[in-house]
Amino acid sequence: MYRDERKLFALIGVIIVAAAIALIQISAAHSGTPSPISTIGTSILASIEIAASATGNAIGGSATTVLALPHLANDNRDLVARNGALAQDNARLRERLEAYAQSGALAPIIAAGRVVTQARVIGFPPENDSRSLTIDAGTRAGVRKDDGVMVGAGVVGIVQEADPFTSTVLLITDYTSRVPAVVRRGRWWGIARGNLTSVRMEYVSQDAPLRVGDVVVTGEGRSFHSGEVIGTISRVERNDTDLYQTAVVTPAVSLGALDRVVVVSR
């Protein structure tokens, strides 16, 4: 019996709801305004259509992206390869520019009409037990022991040993290096001796008014003609009880950054 009553109540509820809806629709029709029921239904349908459209677009976009991935990967590889090639070209151009600059710095020495041999630095002693370097020119190219070695800025050193195709150059900063030297201002004489990172000009007369910044050049000797720049005085060591004074000279040439040099025949 209770089940029949529930069915009856449900039927009555449906009838009441249907009647209410009908009254709302009739009232809206008489007043000429949109029915709230229709508005709600339209809104629900529009929302469903928008969601469906967005889902379709997302699926389509994802599919397009997935299909384009292999092509994008190929483009990326091409760009990486081109970037690597451009970097290599840039490095080669920089090397050529540096080589051209160093070759240009040798031009004044070559143009002076001396007998010279151009060479490249190909090595330094691995243990740095001596201040020397190896060049790629030897006796076959006319290089001989005791020939002077220079760059545009000034003196590099003296050929210590010459083989057929290579030579060893003792730098002016080596402890065993000795070169006749002159202070350009005043023409005061001395001996330029290597001091590892600098050059010491020794046996200069106490009467010489040496100054920091004075230019020191070679005197006429076995390896160099007079006037080749050795460096500038950075410090003067004077003791009134000594017969001579000493000047510490900073080399004019960056001896640790050499690439191309000129060997000047004796």
Buried (B, 14 or more C-beta within 10 A) or exposed (E): EEEEEEEEEEEEEEEEEEEEEEEBBEEBEEEEEEBEEEEEEEEEEEEEEEEEEEEEEEEEEEEEEEEEEEEEEEEEEEEEEEEEEEEEEEEEEEEEEEEEEBBEBBEEBEEEEEEBBBBBBEEBEEEEEBBBBBBBBBBEBBBBBEBBBBBBEBBBBBBBEBEEEBBBBBBBBBEEBBBBBBBBBEEBBBBBBBBEEBBBBBEBEEEBEBEEEBBBBBBEBEBBBEEBBBBBBBEBBEEEEEEBBBBBBBBBBEBEEBBBBBBBEB
